[in-house]
Amino acid sequence: MKYAGVNTKRFYNIDWQTYRDGALSAKTKEMLGLVSSLVLRCDDCVMYHLVRCFEEGVTDAELEETLSVGLIVGGSITIPHLRRAWQAWDEMKTIGFDEKPEAHSHD
């Protein structure tokens, strides 16, 4: 955030505060963020929330249901994003967080 001004820093703070535990758990909020990102078809956002879901202990079954909600809301146009999300999820489970999942390819 070297070049971030006060307004950008304020926005980032609101974002950080929003995803903390509250009436809804941080885990639930990250799954909601993932659905929203999937529907908006933002791969960077999907990846961010996917990593956060992994960090929050989301299970494979919970992820499948979460992504299914995104598919129903967003329609078939989200399928390529779902595929990339599952590939990244598998990579995270294999390599952990030391490396970015998209930096690896599986043939």
Long-range contacts (C-beta under 8 A, 24 or more apart in sequence): 19-52, 25-56, 26-56, 27-53, 27-56, 27-57, 27-58, 30-56, 30-58, 31-58, 31-62, 31-63, 31-66, 34-66, 34-67, 34-70, 34-85, 35-66, 35-67, 35-69, 35-70, 35-73, 38-67, 38-70, 38-71, 38-74, 38-78, 38-81, 38-82, 38-85, 39-70, 39-73, 39-74, 39-78, 41-74, 41-77, 41-78, 41-81, 43-81, 43-84, 46-81, 46-84, 46-85, 47-85, 47-88, 47-101, 47-102, 50-85, 50-88, 50-89, 50-92, 51-92, 51-97, 54-89, 54-92, 54-93, 54-97, 55-97, 60-89, 63-89
